Amino acid sequence: MSTLNTNNPYGDSHKHHILSVIVQNRPGVLARVSGLFARRGYNIYSLAVAPSYDPDFSRITMVVDISATPLEQIVQQLFKLIDVVEITELDPRHSVEREMLMASIQVEGDRRAQVVDLAGIYEAKVLDVGSASLTISLDDTPEKLDDFEELLRGYGIVESQRTGRVALPKLERESPKGGTKGKAS
């Protein structure tokens, strides 16, 4: 099964699309998917993989760069892999996306309090405290992580790591009075 948006809904400048790929949860499947991308010269911008609600299947959420290869071609090649069960393109306007950032910042004295305050504003968590540094995590939209990371750079990021993006379609909702259904905002 494939649910694809054939027109790029983000305008001509947007070159990344999110694919949710359901695959059989077996050894070597991720290697075959990544091998396909390597052989064809496709770029994966972000990748996250985990078992799904059914332990027989895994969900691969990938953000793919379509600047050099049409999305339809990527999907056709993925479907040639026997372990691929379903592919869905997730339009950011109709999906919920999250990514996580962990960063260690070298801060002392008053600057430490400033970083803790900044973390509070962004609803980030302080995970670890050292004598001259902090490790902070934030789980949110990629855009909010970009903003937070940019602000942290001013304090001196020692190390950072971001997960791949994960996403699911927004749920249909019915109004409490039995009105019409629509996508959640």
N, C-alpha and C positions, 0 to 999 in steps of 0.2 A: 504494500500500500504506500502511496506517495501523495503528500499534500504539499504542493509547491505553488509559490506565488511567482508567476512568470514575469511580471513587471517588477522592477526594483522600486519598492514603495518609499525609498529614502532619498530619491533623486539621483542624478548621475554621479554625484561626488561620493556616494556611499558605496564602498567596495567590499563590505563584509556582510555575510549572511549567517544566521544561526541555523544549524541543522540538528535535529534530535533524531538519532539513529538507534533503533532497537535492534540488538544483535543477540544471537544465542550466546549464553554465558559459558564459553568453552575456552580452554587454553589456546593461545595463538591468534584469536580473533582480532585483538587490537593490533598485533604485529601485521596481520594481513591488511587491515584498514590503513595503517600508517605506511606500509609498504606500497600500497596502491597509490597513495598521495606522493610518495617519494619517486616512484617510477614515472608517474605522469607529470611531475614537476608542479603539483598543486601545493599551495601554501596553506597550512593550518595556523590561524592566528591564535586560537585558544582551544584547549582540549580538556574535557573532564569526563571520567568514566567511573561508573559504579554499578553494582547489581541493582536491578529494578525491584518493584514490589513482588515480582515473581522471580524466585531464585534461578530459574532456567534462562532468564534473559538479563542483559545489561543495557544501560542507556549510555550512549556516547553523545555528549553535547559538544559540538564543535562549531567554532566560528571560522568560516572559510573566506579566503580572499578571492573574490571573483574578478579582480582587475585583469587577469590574464586568461582565465578560463570561465566560460559560461557555467552558471549554476546547474543547468540541465545536464551538461556533460559530466559534471562531478557526480550528480545523482545517478545517472545511467551507469557510470563506472562502479559506484558503490553497490548498486543492485546486482551487478555481475558476481559479487561475492556471495557465496552460498549461505553464509551465516547472517546476512542482513535480512531482517524481517520487515521492518517498517522505517520509512524516512519521512520526517515532517519538517518543513521550514517554519521557524518560529518568528513571526513578525514582532518586533519589540513593542509595537503599539498594542498588541493583543496577547502579550505574554508577560510573565513575571521573571525577571532575571536577577541573579545574585552572583557575586564574586567575593572572595575574601583576600584581604591584605594583611600581612604580618610585617612589622618593621621594628628594627632596633634603632633607637635614637640615642646619641651620646649627648646627655644633658646633665647639668649640675645646677645647684642653687635655685635662683629665681626662674631660670629657664625651664627647670624640671616642672615647676608649678604651672608654667605657661603651657607646656606640652600636655600635662594632665588636664588642664582646663579645655584645651583644644580637643582632646579626646572626648571629654564630656559633651562638648557642643555637638560633635559628630556621632555621639553614642557609641564610641569605640571602647574597647576594654583594655586595661593595663594587665598584661599577662605575666610579666616578670619585671622585677626591679633589681638593678645592680647598683653598686656604689656610684657609678658615673653614667649609667644608661638605663633606658626603659625599653621593654618590648611591648608593642601595642598591636591589637588586631581590630579590624573593622570588616563587617560583613554587610554589603549594601550593593547598590547598583554600580556598574563600572564607572559611570560618570562621577558619582560621589566619591568613589575611591580615588579617581584621578585628582579631584580637587583636594582631598585630604592629603594625599601623597605629595602634591605640590607644596602645600603648606608645611608639611614635615621636613621637606628638603631644606628649608630655611634654618632648621635647627640642627641638621647634620645626620642624615640617615647613614648608619653603619652597614646595615644589611636589610634587605627587604625581599619578600616573596609574595607573589600573587597566585591564587589558584586560577584554574580555567573557569570560564563562565558556565553557570548552570542555569537552565531555564525550563519552564513549563508553560503551556497555554493558560491564559486566564480562564477562570471558571465561569460558566453560565450562571446567572442569578435570576431568581424570580422575586418580584417585589412582594413585600409582606401581605398586600391586599389581593394577591393573585393576579397582578398585572402581567404585562408582557415580559418575556425574557430578554436579556441583553447581556453583553459582555460586561464584566466588572471593570471599573475604571481603576 
